[in-house]
Amino acid sequence: AIFRCAHSIKGGSGAFGLSYITNFTHVLEALLDSMREGKVKPTRPIVDALLKSVDIVTQMVHAAKDGTTPPD
């Protein structure tokens, strides 16, 4: 389910030309796909990174909505 959400965000951002979101979620999607396939195990550092990625994507979406540039 998390993979599908990342995939949908990637597709939607691509449709609107928000390449910084598309690029970020592409990497996120690749990690989630590897986890789904059992190639990568959900370790604490990986789960922490996934949780942080939610904050980052949220900031990017808010920046797109506000017409601003997201922080690096």
C-alpha positions in Angstrom: 0.0 0.0 0.0 2.9 2.4 0.8 4.5 1.6 -2.5 1.3 2.4 -4.4 1.0 5.8 -2.5 4.6 6.7 -3.5 3.9 5.6 -7.1 0.7 7.7 -7.2 2.6 10.8 -5.9 5.4 10.2 -8.4 2.9 10.0 -11.3 0.9 13.0 -10.2 3.9 15.1 -9.7 5.2 14.1 -13.1 1.9 15.1 -14.7 2.2 18.6 -13.2 5.9 19.0 -14.1 7.1 18.9 -10.5 10.3 17.1 -11.2 11.8 17.6 -7.8 8.9 15.6 -6.3 9.1 13.1 -9.1 12.8 12.5 -8.7 12.6 12.1 -4.9 9.6 9.8 -5.0 11.3 7.7 -7.7 14.1 6.9 -5.3 11.6 6.2 -2.5 9.5 4.0 -4.8 12.7 2.0 -5.7 13.4 1.4 -2.1 9.9 0.4 -1.3 9.8 -2.0 -4.3 13.0 -3.6 -3.1 11.4 -4.1 0.3 8.3 -5.4 -1.2 10.3 -8.0 -3.1 12.2 -9.0 0.0 15.5 -7.7 -1.3 15.8 -5.1 1.5 14.7 -5.8 5.1 12.9 -3.1 7.1 15.7 -2.2 9.5 15.3 0.6 12.0 17.5 3.0 9.9 15.4 2.3 6.8 12.1 2.7 8.6 13.4 6.0 10.1 14.4 7.2 6.6 11.0 6.2 5.3 9.3 8.2 8.0 11.6 11.2 7.3 10.7 10.9 3.6 7.0 11.5 4.5 8.0 14.9 6.1 10.1 15.7 3.0 7.4 14.9 0.5 4.9 16.8 2.6 7.2 19.9 2.5 7.6 19.5 -1.3 3.9 19.3 -1.8 3.2 22.4 0.3 5.9 24.3 -1.6 4.3 23.3 -4.9 0.9 24.4 -3.6 2.3 27.7 -2.4 4.4 28.3 -5.5 7.6 28.4 -3.6 10.9 26.5 -3.8 11.2 23.7 -1.3 14.3 23.7 1.0 17.3 21.6 -0.1 
